[in-house]
Amino acid sequence: MGEDFAKLANLGTGILIFNILEGTCHFGEKTIDDLYISKEIQSWFSHRLTEHKIPIEEIKEATLKAEVTTEIIEKKNRKKVIFNWTCNSLIRTNEATYEGALSEVHQWN
């Protein structure tokens, strides 16, 4: 996961869009192929569907939009990165749409 933080710090402020069904991530127009968290979210979601006996075919869309504000603080040969996350999730079936939201701050050194 630390490698993901380093990659995200280099991307800077912007919007990440995770396609949970495909395990992919985009930052603007750029595909971010090698984020560990993309496949981890996909795996977690698949596991939850199995636990609740929901066939994946019933899920038409599953996305996570993460607006990320990145602040880099450098002190005495040390770099600290503060990520301010505002996340919105969407899961859509033929019958319903489910949405969620979460905002958090994370620090990485």
N, C-alpha and C positions, 0 to 999 in steps of 0.2 A: 504494500500500500504506500510505503514511503516513496517508491519510484513514481507512483501516480502524483503525489504531491509535488515532486520536483517538476514533472511534465506540466502540471497545471499552473505552477508558479511561472514557468516560462511562457505559457500561453497568455497570462495576464487576465485582465478584466474582460468579461464577455458572457456569452450564453452557450451553455452545453445542452445539447438535446440527445438524450439516450433513447434509442429504440430498444425496449426491453425484450421484445420478442426475438429480435435479430441479434441482440448483444452488441450493438454498435453505438458509436457516439460521434456527434458532429459539433464542431466549434465554428460557428458561422458557416461558411461554405466548405470548410476543411473537415475531412474524415479523420478522426483520431483512432487509429487501428489498435494501438497497443496499450490501452488503459485496462489494467487489471479489474477495476471496479465495474466496467461494462459487462464482462462475462460473469462476474460475481453477482451482480443484480439479476442477470438473466437466470442464473442457477437458483438463486433464492426464490425468484418468482415461480419458476417451474416447480420447485419443491412445495411451495405454498399451494399451488394449483392441485398437485397430487394429493397433498394432505386433506384438502377440502373436496376432493373427487370432482374437480372441474376440468373437463376436457379442454386442452389448449386450443382446439379448433373453435371453441365458443368465444375466444378472445379475439376481437377484431383489431384492437389497437391497445398498446401499452407503452406509454412514454413518460419520461421524466425530463422536465425542463429545469435546468439549474442556472440561475443568474448568479454569476460569481464576480465579486469585487475583490481584487487582490491588492494587498499593500505589502511592500517589501521594505523591511527595516534592516539596515546594515550597521553593525556596531563592532568595532575592534575585531576585524577578521571573522566576524560571525554574521550570518544572515538569518533573519526571522521573517517568515511569511505569514500574514494573517489573511485568511479566506473568510469572507462574509457571504454565506450561501442563502439564497432565497429559492426554494424548490417548489415546483408544482407537478403533481403526478396526475395522469389520466389513464383510466382503464375503461375500454368500451367493449360492450357485447352487443348483440342484436336487440337485447331487451333493456339495457340500462347503461348509463355512463357514471363512473365513480371518479371523484376528484379528491385530491388531498393537497395540503400545503404545509411547509415547514421552513422556518428560518433559523439558522445557527451560525455561529462564528467558530472557526477552527484555527489553531495556531500550529505551525510546523517550523522546526528549527533544523 
